[in-house]
């Protein structure tokens, strides 16, 4: 039986992490085992306590918990998780409940049909869209990516990115922040892998609920795309 490693980067998500873990372990994955790797990225709220309590409640589950002493960024947390993951396939799962683990079967179905890299696109069906700058910033970044790389993707900044484990390890990722999305996608395409997109749901949250992406992350994303398009 193959194993799906679910990497969950966490930074100050005390309100959602326990429920997210309940949902992750609750979704049935026929023919797959789950390995959940939670990386607390230097949270200074009660996230660590919530994770520890969830571990006690989810005893006998395949749960790995890692902590960064200081906040290093989402990308850094994901990279730590990749190093610890032992599964055949790796997926990134945000801890904020914007994405629903019930979409795992659709992503895995595409993988089983021969796609080694699968992205869950928020733009392939009608979903919640959230803040204007987030919605259109993502669309503009995706359009810019398609122009640079000759692709036809619809959502490069999706939180749901699923990779065959050897592929994501072979990309030699290095980004520590949200620009992880741009780097991972650029290196995947440059390495010759096609990205299959499937429709997923999306429930955007507000800044008052803890949303962390900011306008400054847009220019960083553009620069990251240019960097990895032309970097030798």
PADRENZA-920012 format. One record per residue (C-alpha): x negated, y, z negated; residue in three letters. Coordinates in Angstrom, 3 decimals. Layout:
        u        v        w   r
        X        Y        Z ALA
...
This chain:
        u        v        w   r
    0.000    0.000    0.000 UNK
   -1.345    3.422    0.940 UNK
   -1.693    6.243   -1.591 UNK
   -0.572    9.854   -1.185 UNK
   -2.681   12.260   -3.253 UNK
   -0.655   15.336   -4.193 UNK
   -2.883   18.252   -5.165 UNK
   -1.166   20.903   -7.287 UNK
   -3.134   24.134   -7.932 UNK
   -1.732   25.945  -10.957 UNK
   -2.288   29.491  -12.175 UNK
    0.139   30.899  -14.762 UNK
    3.120   28.745  -13.794 UNK
    4.469   27.964  -17.263 UNK
    8.071   28.485  -16.085 UNK
    7.956   25.980  -13.250 UNK
    5.171   23.386  -13.603 UNK
    7.114   20.918  -15.790 UNK
   10.096   20.907  -13.427 UNK
    7.802   20.671  -10.399 UNK
    6.095   17.577  -11.836 UNK
    9.475   16.021  -12.580 UNK
   10.504   16.546   -8.961 UNK
    7.197   15.278   -7.562 UNK
    7.360   12.026   -9.528 UNK
   11.096   11.702   -8.892 UNK
   11.057   11.694   -5.093 UNK
   11.023    8.122   -3.703 UNK
    8.264    7.304   -1.217 UNK
    8.892    3.842    0.141 UNK
    5.663    2.093    1.063 UNK
    3.486    4.732   -0.628 UNK
    1.916    5.116   -4.050 UNK
    1.543    8.589   -5.571 UNK
   -1.543   10.088   -7.125 UNK
   -0.926   13.562   -8.573 UNK
   -3.943   15.809   -9.153 UNK
   -3.088   18.949  -11.144 UNK
   -5.786   21.627  -11.207 UNK
   -5.173   24.348  -13.768 UNK
   -7.065   27.339  -12.398 UNK
   -7.861   29.201  -15.605 UNK
   -4.274   29.939  -16.623 UNK
   -3.891   32.331  -19.545 UNK
   -0.223   31.582  -20.236 UNK
    1.249   28.308  -21.527 UNK
    0.719   26.356  -18.291 UNK
   -1.860   24.046  -19.889 UNK
    0.518   23.157  -22.721 UNK
    3.344   22.533  -20.262 UNK
    1.093   20.253  -18.193 UNK
   -0.055   18.334  -21.283 UNK
    3.532   17.893  -22.469 UNK
    4.533   16.675  -19.025 UNK
    1.665   14.165  -19.124 UNK
    3.046   12.727  -22.371 UNK
    6.548   12.477  -20.907 UNK
    5.267   10.947  -17.667 UNK
    3.158    8.268  -19.361 UNK
    2.013    5.407  -17.146 UNK
    2.225    7.684  -14.113 UNK
   -0.811    8.252  -11.905 UNK
   -1.551   11.799  -13.082 UNK
   -4.990   13.444  -13.123 UNK
   -5.423   16.803  -14.881 UNK
   -8.409   19.097  -14.289 UNK
   -9.047   22.579  -15.683 UNK
  -11.141   25.518  -14.501 UNK
  -12.427   27.607  -17.376 UNK
  -11.846   30.783  -15.354 UNK
   -9.485   31.669  -12.535 UNK
  -11.279   31.003   -9.240 UNK
   -8.452   31.163   -6.692 UNK
   -6.027   28.791   -4.991 UNK
   -8.553   27.580   -2.442 UNK
  -11.087   26.773   -5.153 UNK
   -8.455   24.806   -7.086 UNK
   -7.509   22.845   -3.963 UNK
  -11.176   22.039   -3.267 UNK
  -11.569   20.726   -6.821 UNK
   -8.511   18.564   -6.293 UNK
   -9.838   17.191   -3.005 UNK
  -13.044   16.089   -4.738 UNK
  -11.066   14.139   -7.356 UNK
   -8.384   12.690   -5.050 UNK
   -8.713    9.032   -4.099 UNK
   -5.697    8.636   -1.791 UNK
   -5.561    7.815    1.912 UNK
   -3.599   11.010    2.599 UNK
   -3.730   14.389    0.850 UNK
   -0.986   17.005    0.613 UNK
   -1.075   20.412   -1.089 UNK
    1.886   21.251   -3.336 UNK
    2.376   24.710   -4.845 UNK
    3.548   24.753   -8.455 UNK
    6.155   27.492   -8.037 UNK
    9.200   25.507   -6.743 UNK
    9.257   27.382   -3.420 UNK
    8.742   24.054   -1.637 UNK
   10.807   20.928   -2.274 UNK
    9.029   17.555   -2.726 UNK
   12.071   15.928   -1.136 UNK
   10.451   16.970    2.168 UNK
    7.559   14.520    1.614 UNK
    9.303   11.683    3.500 UNK
    9.656   13.821    6.647 UNK
    5.982   14.783    6.509 UNK
    4.899   11.188    5.947 UNK
    7.178   10.000    8.755 UNK
    5.279   12.228   11.180 UNK
    2.002   10.895    9.794 UNK
    3.156    7.298   10.217 UNK
    4.035    8.094   13.826 UNK
    0.404    8.925   14.523 UNK
   -0.112   12.556   13.493 UNK
   -3.269   12.760   11.311 UNK
   -2.467   16.361   10.253 UNK
    1.094   17.483    9.503 UNK
    2.309   20.954    8.498 UNK
    5.729   21.693    7.032 UNK
    7.048   24.711    8.933 UNK
    9.492   27.159    7.365 UNK
   10.247   28.572   10.810 UNK
   11.675   25.461   12.458 UNK
   14.978   25.791   10.634 UNK
   16.848   28.517    8.815 UNK
   15.431   28.963    5.323 UNK
   15.087   31.684    2.730 UNK
   12.566   34.272    3.917 UNK
   11.695   36.446    0.944 UNK
    9.867   39.776    1.229 UNK
    9.671   41.422    4.648 UNK
    5.883   41.796    4.593 UNK
    5.444   38.147    3.622 UNK
    7.733   36.897    6.367 UNK
    6.386   39.056    9.172 UNK
    2.815   38.978    7.934 UNK
    2.891   35.203    8.224 UNK
    4.438   35.342   11.691 UNK
    1.870   37.853   12.921 UNK
   -1.012   35.804   11.517 UNK
    0.403   32.712   13.209 UNK
    0.767   34.541   16.539 UNK
   -2.800   35.818   16.231 UNK
   -4.004   32.284   15.500 UNK
   -2.212   30.956   18.577 UNK
   -3.809   33.682   20.699 UNK
   -7.299   32.857   19.393 UNK
   -7.025   29.076   19.547 UNK
   -4.559   28.440   22.369 UNK
   -2.042   26.641   20.153 UNK
    1.727   26.885   19.693 UNK
    2.073   26.629   15.935 UNK
    4.916   28.328   14.069 UNK
    3.673   28.579   10.453 UNK
   -0.040   28.403    9.633 UNK
    0.493   29.762    6.111 UNK
    2.885   27.069    4.992 UNK
    2.212   25.616    1.573 UNK
    2.792   22.097    2.885 UNK
   -0.350   20.874    4.608 UNK
   -0.843   17.110    4.862 UNK
   -4.137   15.599    6.016 UNK
   -5.629   12.179    6.399 UNK
   -8.139   12.301    3.555 UNK
  -11.265   11.814    5.639 UNK
  -10.257   14.673    7.925 UNK
   -9.813   17.324    5.234 UNK
  -13.056   16.253    3.569 UNK
  -14.876   16.472    6.875 UNK
  -13.828   20.101    7.394 UNK
  -16.304   21.292    4.733 UNK
  -13.896   23.918    3.440 UNK
  -15.305   26.798    1.411 UNK
  -12.625   29.476    0.910 UNK
  -11.645   30.187   -2.683 UNK
   -8.509   32.304   -2.184 UNK
   -5.320   32.253   -0.127 UNK
   -7.461   32.414    3.018 UNK
   -7.864   28.672    2.514 UNK
   -4.836   28.374    4.839 UNK
   -6.532   30.172    7.726 UNK
   -9.842   28.379    7.272 UNK
   -8.293   24.917    7.056 UNK
   -6.134   25.469   10.131 UNK
   -8.942   26.994   12.202 UNK
  -11.388   24.216   11.344 UNK
   -8.790   21.535   12.008 UNK
   -8.136   22.807   15.523 UNK
  -11.832   23.409   16.229 UNK
  -12.539   19.828   15.170 UNK
  -10.159   18.643   17.893 UNK
   -7.187   17.558   15.768 UNK
   -3.651   18.450   16.794 UNK
   -1.350   19.706   14.057 UNK
    2.170   18.270   14.042 UNK
    4.823   20.529   12.523 UNK
    8.046   19.370   10.900 UNK
   10.837   21.506    9.465 UNK
   10.889   21.970    5.677 UNK
   12.998   23.961    3.260 UNK
   11.811   27.067    1.455 UNK
   13.097   28.970   -1.576 UNK
   11.049   32.181   -1.849 UNK
   10.595   33.713   -5.249 UNK
   10.130   37.339   -6.271 UNK
    7.112   39.110   -7.727 UNK
    9.032   39.314  -10.999 UNK
    9.152   35.500  -10.959 UNK
    5.389   35.206  -10.508 UNK
    4.777   35.384   -6.753 UNK
    1.064   36.048   -6.248 UNK
    0.427   36.744   -2.554 UNK
   -0.192   40.451   -1.855 UNK
   -0.483   42.750    1.162 UNK
   -4.298   42.742    0.831 UNK
   -4.301   39.026    1.639 UNK
   -3.126   39.787    5.188 UNK
   -6.337   41.527    6.359 UNK
   -8.379   38.816    4.627 UNK
   -6.449   36.245    6.636 UNK
   -7.133   38.041    9.933 UNK
  -10.844   38.286    9.167 UNK
  -10.964   34.608    8.204 UNK
   -9.417   33.597   11.543 UNK
  -11.952   35.650   13.467 UNK
  -14.791   34.305   11.344 UNK
  -13.973   30.654   11.939 UNK
  -13.005   31.101   15.564 UNK
  -16.452   32.364   16.517 UNK
  -18.701   30.999   13.763 UNK
  -21.151   28.400   15.041 UNK
